[in-house]
Amino acid sequence: MLPSARAPEPEYELELFVAGTTPKSERALRTLRALCEQHLPGRYTLTVVDLYQQPERASQEAILGVPMLLKKRPGLVRRLVGDFSDTERVLKVLNLQ
């Protein structure tokens, strides 16, 4: 009997929207990268979008505030605004609990 094949772990596509290099934006990026490396090593792409450089993206993606995390995949699109210091909340949005 063959061992059951495990389904491959899903790849995560994430975008972080910031407004410049403020301390809050930098803290959010640091926190998010640490969480991703801990819970999604090698299974995520993280694109940082500076709305000062690309202001049109704010209306395209319905930005609610910054910093804002946009989880594009897997599953439903989810948004989270803040500095991501509430680890449990971030993991819930990423469906990693």
C-alpha positions in Angstrom: 0.0 0.0 0.0 1.4 3.4 -1.0 1.7 6.1 1.7 -0.9 8.8 1.2 0.4 11.8 -0.7 0.1 15.1 1.2 -1.4 18.0 -0.7 1.2 20.6 -1.3 1.1 23.6 1.1 -0.6 26.6 -0.6 1.5 29.5 -1.8 0.6 32.9 -0.4 0.5 36.1 -2.4 0.6 39.2 -0.2 0.9 42.9 -0.8 1.7 45.4 1.9 0.6 49.0 1.2 2.6 51.7 3.0 2.9 55.5 2.7 6.6 56.2 2.6 9.2 55.0 5.1 7.5 56.0 8.3 8.4 54.2 11.6 4.9 52.6 11.6 5.4 51.3 8.0 8.8 49.9 8.7 7.6 48.2 11.9 4.7 46.7 10.0 7.0 45.4 7.3 9.5 43.9 9.9 6.7 42.2 11.8 5.0 40.9 8.7 8.3 39.5 7.3 9.1 37.8 10.6 5.6 36.2 10.8 5.9 35.0 7.2 9.3 33.5 7.7 8.1 31.7 10.8 4.8 30.4 9.5 5.2 30.4 5.7 8.9 29.8 4.9 9.4 29.5 1.2 5.7 29.7 0.5 5.0 33.3 0.1 5.6 36.4 -2.0 5.4 39.8 -0.4 5.2 42.9 -2.6 5.6 46.2 -0.9 3.7 49.1 -2.5 4.5 52.6 -1.5 1.4 54.7 -2.2 3.6 57.9 -2.5 5.3 56.2 -5.5 2.1 54.5 -6.9 -0.9 56.6 -5.8 -3.2 55.0 -8.4 -3.0 51.7 -6.5 -4.9 53.2 -3.6 -8.1 53.4 -5.6 -7.4 50.2 -7.6 -7.2 48.1 -4.4 -9.7 50.1 -2.2 -7.1 50.9 0.4 -8.8 51.5 3.8 -5.7 52.9 5.6 -2.0 52.3 5.8 -0.1 50.1 6.5 -2.5 47.6 5.0 -1.9 44.0 4.2 -3.8 42.5 1.2 -3.9 38.7 1.1 -4.6 37.8 -2.6 -4.3 34.1 -2.3 -4.9 31.4 -1.3 -8.6 31.6 -0.6 -10.7 34.7 -0.2 -9.1 38.1 -0.5 -8.5 39.6 2.9 -7.4 43.0 4.2 -5.9 44.0 7.4 -4.9 47.5 8.5 -2.4 48.3 11.3 1.2 47.5 12.4 0.5 43.8 12.7 1.6 43.7 16.3 -1.5 41.6 17.2 0.0 38.3 16.0 -3.1 36.2 16.5 -5.2 38.6 14.4 -2.6 38.5 11.5 -2.5 34.6 11.7 -6.3 34.5 11.6 -6.5 36.8 8.5 -3.8 34.6 6.8 -5.9 31.5 7.9 -2.9 30.0 9.8 -4.5 29.4 13.1 
